């Protein structure tokens, strides 16, 4: 599995969870250092802050274009930077 495929899968999953309102508020996806530790312990913020394709949901054009570029452009760049 290539690194770009892993990032694409993670970005697609997190953006889909946001679209399905698993993360209803966009502030739950950003990196907030103080909420990583008890009493909050929101460890998902480490992954979501670097892989969420927002602001927006999966029905927004710019989000779809970003995900498409992760599939079409990034693997070619990884082969020959």
N, C-alpha and C positions, 0 to 999 in steps of 0.2 A: 504494500500500500504506500503510495507516495504521500509526501507531506501535504501537498495541495489538496489531495482527496480527503485527508483527515480534517483539514481546516474547513473544506467545503461542507463535509458532513456535520461537523460541529456547528458551523454557522447556520446551515439550513435547519438543524434541529432546534437551536435556540430561537431563531427567528420564527419558526413554526410554533413553538411553545408560546411566544409572545403574541402571535396571531390568534392562537386559541385561548388567549387570556390566562394562561398558566402564570405568567408574569403580567398582571393587568396594568401595573404602573411602570413606566419606563425608568423610574428612579430605582427600581429593584434590580436593574441590569447594570448599572454603572458601578465603577470601583469606588467603594467607600471604605477606607482603611479601618475606621472605627467600628464598623459593623461586622468585621471579620472575626472579632474576638468576643468572648462571653460578655454580656448575657445574650447577645444577638446570634453569633456564630453562623453568619450567612456566607458559607464557604463557596457557594456557586458564583459569587461576584468575581472571583478570580478568573473563571472561564468566560462568563458572559460579557465582561467588560471588553475583552479582546476579540470576541468572535460574533458579537451581535451585529447584524447588518442594518441597523436602524439609523435614524428614527424612521419608523414605518413598519409595515407588515408585509407579508408575502404577496399581497395584492397590489402593492405600490410598484410602479415601473422602475424607479431607481434602485429599489432593493433587488428586483429580479435581474437588472443589468449588472449589479455588483456580484450577485451569485453566479451569473453567466460568465463574467470575466474571470472569476475564480476557477471555473472549469476550462475555459478556452484559452486564456492568456497566461495564467500563472504557470501551468505545467511547461509551456514553451520557454518561459523565462527561467525556470529552474534548470532546464537542460543546458542553456547557454546564456548566462547572465552577461 
